[in-house]
């Protein structure tokens, strides 16, 4: 039987730095509801794709998403998985 061969490639990208940014974004997304998601994106210097990926990950992991209610008050809303 043939065994799969994996090529390991070294990169300069620091995964832990990305994870640290995600954790800070996640904390602010859930607790600083008076700051818009676009402002959080600017604060952390994220691309639109990174922001969208972070938000999707928060929805999947925490089962919550931001919801704009009456009087422009942002709340967290539980989502079904």
N, C-alpha and C positions, 0 to 999 in steps of 0.2 A: 504494500500500500504506500502511496505517496503521502508524505507529510507536508502540511502547508508551510510555506516559507514566509517569514515576516521580515520586512526591511524596516529597521529602526532608524529614524531620521532625527537628528538633533536639531533643535530650533532655538532661536534666541527668545522666543515668546515665553514669558513667565506666566504660567497658568495661575499661580497663587495670587498674582497681582490682579488678574481678571476676577478671580473669586472674591478677593477683598473688596473690589469695586462693586461687585454684585451684592455682597452682604450689606454694604453701606447704602446702596440704592434701595434694596429691599426694606431696610429699616425705615428709611425716609418715606418710601412709597406707602408703607403701612401706618406710619405715625405722624408724619407731617402732611396732613390732608389739605392744609391751606396752600401748599406749594403744588403747582401743576406738574404733570409728568414731563412736559416739555422743558420746564425750568429745571427739573431734576436731571434731565438729559444734558442740558447746558452745564449744570454744576459739575457733573462728573465727566464731561467731555466725551460723551458717547455718540456714536453714529445712530442714525434712525434704526438701522437693523439691530444694533446692540440693544437699544432701548426696547424695541419690540420683543426681542428674545428674552430679555430680563423680565418684562411684564408677563409674557407667556409662562415663563418658569415659575414666577410667583403664583400665578393662577393655578398651575399644576401642583405645586408643592404645598401651598397654604390654603387653596380652595377659596380664595377671596379675590375680589377685584374692586377697583374704585367705581363708585356710582355717584353721579351728580344728581342730587335731589332738588327739592324746592329751595328757593332763595339762594341758589348757587352753592349750597353746602355740599361738600364732597364727603361721602361716607364709604365705608367698606361694606361690601355685600358678599354673603356666602354664595358660592357657585357649586353646582353639582358636578361631581367628577365622572 
